[in-house]
Amino acid sequence: MYFLGFTWNPADTLFKIGVIQIKYYNLLWIIAFALGWYIMKKIFLKEKKSLEQLDSLFIYTVLATMLGARLGHVIFYDWPYYQNHLLEILLPIRESAESTLFGFIMGYEFTGFTGLASHGAAIGIIIGMYLYTRKYPEFKILWILDRIVIPVSIGAFCVRLGNFFNSEINGKPVEKSFALATRFVRDSDDMPAYKALSITKEKTVNAAYNLIEKDPRFSEYLEAIPYRHPAQLYEGLCYIFVFAILYFLYWKTDKKDKLGYLFGVFLVLLWTVRFFVEYVKKSQGGFEESLGLLSTGQWLSIPFILVGFYYILRPKSGTSRQ
């Protein structure tokens, strides 16, 4: 691996035990939630809140994030497909004529939870926190949002790292000499799995991709795969800075005492990062063809940025003390 023009071809599965698969992407989601619980535990202890309330908040957050992210992808990016495959919306499977699920269900394959949209996750978390405050009315929703955005920002980094391991949400083509230019062997557009299997005559996807990368017989196919911006890494690294800023504002300043301020900073910073990274990211589909000018991700980011500026700039009203 080199920093100038390197080839990226990892298997998406970390290990497999029988029918159970642990994928890098799913593992990084687990790490994101674990980090989130740890950070929120520190905050709850500092503000003298009960760990029982934190456990309940954790459950609300996990369900709201996963449901929101999944439904966001389905609705914003791929509804023409899912309207005819409703079973796949909330199950980690995909229709595949030549596959067998768990050894006896014909016509489906296990994929893990792929196809998740960050805009949907954001909406889901906001709705989830509203429902949480209905159960625990002693909490104000903005108080919760001001604090939960801290672990969410580092969780966003984990998710983008997972995307990188999956060779998905890749960037637009770039010259090999460009810093961090990456040749994604498993890019679904440049070398889809069915094409790799057809070229190599291998029986498994991993074996096919490994041959294309390493066997001189397939060098022409490897050379035909363009180098691309690793857009996931650009975005993920920026999210680390978003996390650092929010962490500093919470622990080292009194900004947390202005209801909605940290939430507003999060919305402006995170979605501004998303907006600009979209310029080097290849199209993810959605409704951008009908609206033009901007990508689907950019159009969806603008309302979040505007709401963020509202909470940052509005006059101080009330206190975040619970």
ROVOBA-125132 format. One record per residue (C-alpha): x, y, z. Coordinates in nm, 3 decimals, padded with zeros to 5 digits. Each point is the difference from the previous one (the first is absolute). Layout:
<recs>
> X,Y,Z
...
</recs>
This chain:
<recs>
> 00.000,00.000,00.000
> 00.135,00.342,-00.096
> -00.126,00.351,00.061
> 00.024,00.078,-00.371
> -00.217,-00.229,-00.209
> -00.073,-00.313,00.201
> -00.223,-00.300,-00.065
> -00.272,-00.081,00.252
> -00.148,-00.349,-00.002
> -00.097,-00.126,00.347
> -00.267,-00.264,00.048
> -00.300,00.161,00.167
> -00.031,-00.289,00.249
> 00.233,-00.009,00.301
> -00.082,-00.363,00.082
> -00.274,-00.257,-00.050
> -00.126,-00.272,00.233
> -00.250,-00.223,-00.175
> -00.280,00.223,-00.129
> 00.105,00.286,00.231
> 00.210,00.271,-00.164
> 00.174,00.289,00.175
> 00.067,00.276,-00.250
> 00.230,00.296,00.054
> -00.291,00.234,-00.060
> -00.222,-00.161,00.263
> 00.290,-00.018,00.247
> 00.068,00.371,-00.040
> -00.366,00.074,00.069
> 00.031,-00.198,00.323
> 00.316,00.195,00.091
> -00.185,00.326,-00.073
> -00.282,-00.089,00.240
> 00.246,-00.122,00.266
> 00.196,00.327,-00.019
> -00.327,00.191,00.015
> -00.109,-00.179,00.315
> 00.339,00.063,00.165
> -00.001,00.373,-00.082
> -00.361,00.046,00.109
> 00.074,-00.186,00.323
> 00.268,00.260,00.082
> -00.246,00.279,-00.076
> -00.282,-00.154,00.204
> 00.228,-00.055,00.298
> 00.127,00.358,-00.024
> -00.356,00.135,-00.005
> -00.120,-00.242,00.268
> -00.245,-00.193,-00.214
> -00.082,-00.364,00.067
> 00.157,-00.280,-00.201
> -00.346,-00.156,-00.028
> -00.105,00.303,-00.201
> 00.316,-00.036,-00.210
> -00.076,-00.365,-00.077
> -00.345,00.098,-00.122
> 00.150,00.283,-00.206
> 00.244,-00.246,-00.156
> -00.282,-00.229,-00.115
> -00.195,00.293,-00.146
> 00.312,00.123,-00.180
> 00.093,-00.336,-00.153
> -00.353,-00.067,-00.127
> -00.052,00.355,-00.125
> 00.337,00.011,-00.176
> -00.034,-00.334,-00.177
> -00.364,00.044,-00.099
> 00.055,00.359,-00.111
> 00.313,-00.083,-00.198
> -00.164,-00.294,-00.172
> -00.324,00.176,-00.086
> 00.198,00.306,-00.109
> 00.193,-00.207,-00.255
> -00.316,-00.172,-00.122
> -00.202,00.322,-00.039
> 00.265,00.251,-00.108
> 00.226,-00.215,-00.217
> -00.152,-00.329,-00.117
> -00.379,-00.006,00.020
> -00.048,-00.125,-00.361
> 00.174,-00.325,00.105
> -00.145,-00.044,00.348
> -00.360,00.064,-00.099
> 00.020,-00.342,-00.163
> 00.212,-00.160,00.275
> -00.174,00.105,00.322
> 00.132,-00.298,00.196
> 00.357,00.127,-00.044
> -00.066,00.341,00.156
> 00.045,-00.112,00.361
> 00.168,-00.340,-00.046
> 00.375,-00.046,-00.072
> -00.065,-00.202,-00.315
> -00.015,00.058,-00.375
> -00.169,-00.192,-00.280
> 00.247,-00.216,-00.191
> -00.116,-00.276,-00.231
> 00.313,-00.214,00.043
> 00.034,00.033,00.379
> -00.140,-00.184,00.300
> -00.060,00.174,00.332
> 00.100,-00.200,00.310
> 00.029,-00.309,-00.218
> -00.371,-00.051,-00.066
> -00.173,00.327,-00.109
> 00.042,00.017,-00.375
> 00.033,00.323,-00.195
> 00.153,00.224,00.269
> 00.345,00.075,00.138
> 00.112,00.147,00.334
> 00.150,00.348,-00.053
> 00.011,00.150,00.348
> -00.147,00.343,00.057
> 00.120,00.193,-00.304
> -00.170,00.293,-00.168
> -00.021,00.254,00.283
> -00.038,00.376,-00.044
> 00.145,00.252,00.244
> -00.277,00.252,-00.067
> -00.257,-00.262,00.095
> 00.201,-00.084,00.312
> -00.003,00.367,00.105
> -00.376,00.024,-00.040
> -00.044,-00.329,00.182
> 00.214,00.113,00.295
> -00.196,00.325,00.037
> -00.330,-00.191,-00.001
> 00.145,-00.258,00.239
> 00.113,00.268,00.245
> -00.346,00.157,-00.012
> -00.155,-00.335,00.091
> 00.259,-00.045,00.275
> -00.095,00.334,00.158
> -00.363,-00.106,-00.009
> 00.095,-00.295,00.219
> 00.232,00.212,00.217
> -00.163,00.346,00.006
> 00.267,00.130,00.241
> 00.230,00.021,-00.302
> -00.029,00.274,-00.261
> 00.050,-00.124,-00.355
> 00.262,00.267,-00.077
> 00.193,-00.095,00.314
> 00.017,-00.356,-00.129
> 00.088,00.105,-00.355
> 00.274,00.237,00.122
> 00.174,-00.296,00.160
> -00.075,-00.291,-00.227
> 00.151,00.177,-00.302
> 00.344,-00.042,00.160
> 00.007,-00.382,-00.028
> -00.199,00.013,-00.325
> 00.281,00.198,-00.165
> 00.266,-00.260,00.085
> -00.247,-00.271,-00.096
> -00.028,00.162,-00.343
> 00.375,-00.049,-00.041
> -00.036,-00.372,00.078
> -00.276,-00.036,-00.257
> 00.203,00.170,-00.273
> 00.296,-00.225,00.083
> -00.236,-00.293,-00.042
> -00.101,00.137,-00.340
> 00.368,00.009,-00.095
> 00.044,-00.367,00.093
> -00.310,-00.078,-00.206
> 00.138,00.194,-00.300
> -00.327,00.194,-00.015
> -00.088,00.370,-00.025
> 00.321,00.042,-00.197
> 00.115,00.325,-00.157
> 00.026,00.116,-00.358
> 00.295,-00.106,-00.220
> 00.332,00.172,00.068
> 00.357,-00.025,-00.131
> 00.218,-00.273,00.149
> 00.252,00.266,00.109
> -00.260,00.170,00.222
> 00.061,-00.045,00.374
> -00.208,-00.290,00.134
> -00.125,-00.093,-00.349
> -00.158,-00.341,00.051
> -00.081,-00.278,-00.243
> -00.304,-00.172,00.147
> 00.014,-00.347,-00.156
> -00.345,-00.081,00.140
> -00.171,00.317,-00.117
> -00.354,-00.105,-00.095
> 00.011,00.209,-00.319
> 00.358,-00.062,-00.118
> 00.016,-00.372,00.080
> -00.330,-00.142,00.129
> 00.012,-00.346,00.155
> -00.176,-00.174,-00.287
> 00.256,00.140,-00.245
> 00.293,-00.111,00.217
> -00.146,-00.352,00.018
> -00.059,-00.009,-00.373
> 00.352,00.115,-00.085
> 00.186,-00.234,00.235
> -00.240,-00.298,-00.004
> 00.049,-00.027,00.376
> -00.281,-00.124,00.224
> 00.034,00.258,00.277
> 00.007,00.378,-00.016
> 00.307,00.033,00.224
> 00.203,-00.241,-00.212
> -00.104,00.183,-00.317
> 00.101,00.343,00.129
> 00.331,-00.132,00.135
> 00.088,-00.143,-00.340
> -00.081,00.326,-00.173
> 00.227,00.187,00.240
> 00.296,-00.242,00.003
> -00.006,-00.228,-00.303
> 00.183,00.144,-00.306
> -00.254,-00.171,-00.226
> -00.258,00.256,00.108
> 00.226,00.306,00.009
> -00.191,00.169,-00.284
> -00.318,-00.010,00.209
> 00.181,00.135,00.303
> 00.149,00.284,-00.201
> -00.343,00.086,-00.137
> -00.127,00.076,00.352
> 00.043,00.375,00.058
> 00.157,00.160,00.304
> -00.254,00.191,00.206
> -00.020,00.246,00.286
> -00.039,-00.191,00.330
> -00.295,00.223,00.083
> -00.091,-00.210,00.304
> 00.338,00.080,00.160
> -00.026,00.372,-00.076
> -00.340,00.009,00.165
> 00.093,-00.224,00.292
> 00.315,00.195,00.088
> -00.197,00.325,-00.001
> -00.251,-00.157,00.240
> 00.284,-00.058,00.247
> 00.053,00.376,00.006
> -00.373,00.055,00.047
> 00.013,-00.236,00.299
> 00.305,00.180,00.144
> -00.170,00.341,-00.027
> -00.321,-00.120,00.164
> 00.192,-00.184,00.273
> 00.199,00.317,00.075
> -00.311,00.221,00.005
> -00.174,-00.235,00.243
> 00.284,-00.062,00.245
> 00.195,00.328,-00.019
> -00.262,00.272,-00.056
> -00.346,00.098,00.122
> -00.157,-00.036,-00.345
> -00.183,-00.311,00.114
> -00.211,00.223,00.224
> -00.165,00.165,-00.302
> -00.270,-00.241,-00.110
> 00.047,-00.109,-00.359
> 00.342,00.157,-00.053
> 00.208,-00.319,-00.021
> -00.273,-00.161,-00.207
> 00.016,00.296,-00.237
> 00.381,-00.016,-00.026
> -00.024,-00.369,-00.079
> -00.256,00.054,-00.276
> 00.200,00.279,-00.163
> 00.341,-00.172,00.018
> -00.097,-00.355,-00.087
> -00.234,00.080,-00.286
> 00.235,00.264,-00.141
> 00.267,-00.270,-00.016
> -00.249,-00.227,-00.173
> -00.100,00.276,-00.243
> 00.355,00.067,-00.121
> 00.116,-00.364,-00.008
> -00.291,-00.068,-00.236
> 00.194,00.192,-00.268
> 00.259,-00.281,-00.019
> -00.241,-00.286,00.069
> -00.155,-00.199,-00.281
> -00.377,00.013,-00.028
> -00.194,-00.203,00.253
> -00.325,00.031,-00.194
> -00.319,00.143,00.143
> -00.182,00.301,-00.141
> 00.299,00.206,-00.120
> -00.072,-00.064,-00.368
> -00.339,00.169,00.025
> 00.124,00.301,00.202
> 00.343,00.042,-00.158
> 00.281,00.234,00.115
> 00.065,-00.180,00.330
> 00.019,-00.365,00.105
> -00.270,-00.170,00.209
> 00.233,00.010,00.303
> 00.056,00.375,-00.043
> -00.370,00.080,-00.034
> -00.072,-00.202,00.315
> 00.284,00.171,00.192
> -00.116,00.359,-00.056
> -00.306,-00.015,00.234
> 00.216,-00.144,00.281
> 00.257,00.280,-00.042
> -00.269,00.269,00.010
> -00.158,-00.150,00.312
> 00.346,-00.013,00.157
> 00.062,00.370,-00.061
> -00.338,00.076,00.156
> 00.093,-00.173,00.326
> 00.347,00.158,00.007
> -00.119,00.356,-00.065
> -00.333,00.011,00.182
> -00.012,00.202,00.324
> 00.065,-00.202,00.312
> -00.330,-00.129,00.134
> -00.017,-00.213,00.307
> 00.278,-00.209,00.145
> 00.130,-00.348,-00.061
> 00.016,-00.074,00.370
> -00.226,-00.292,00.079
</recs>
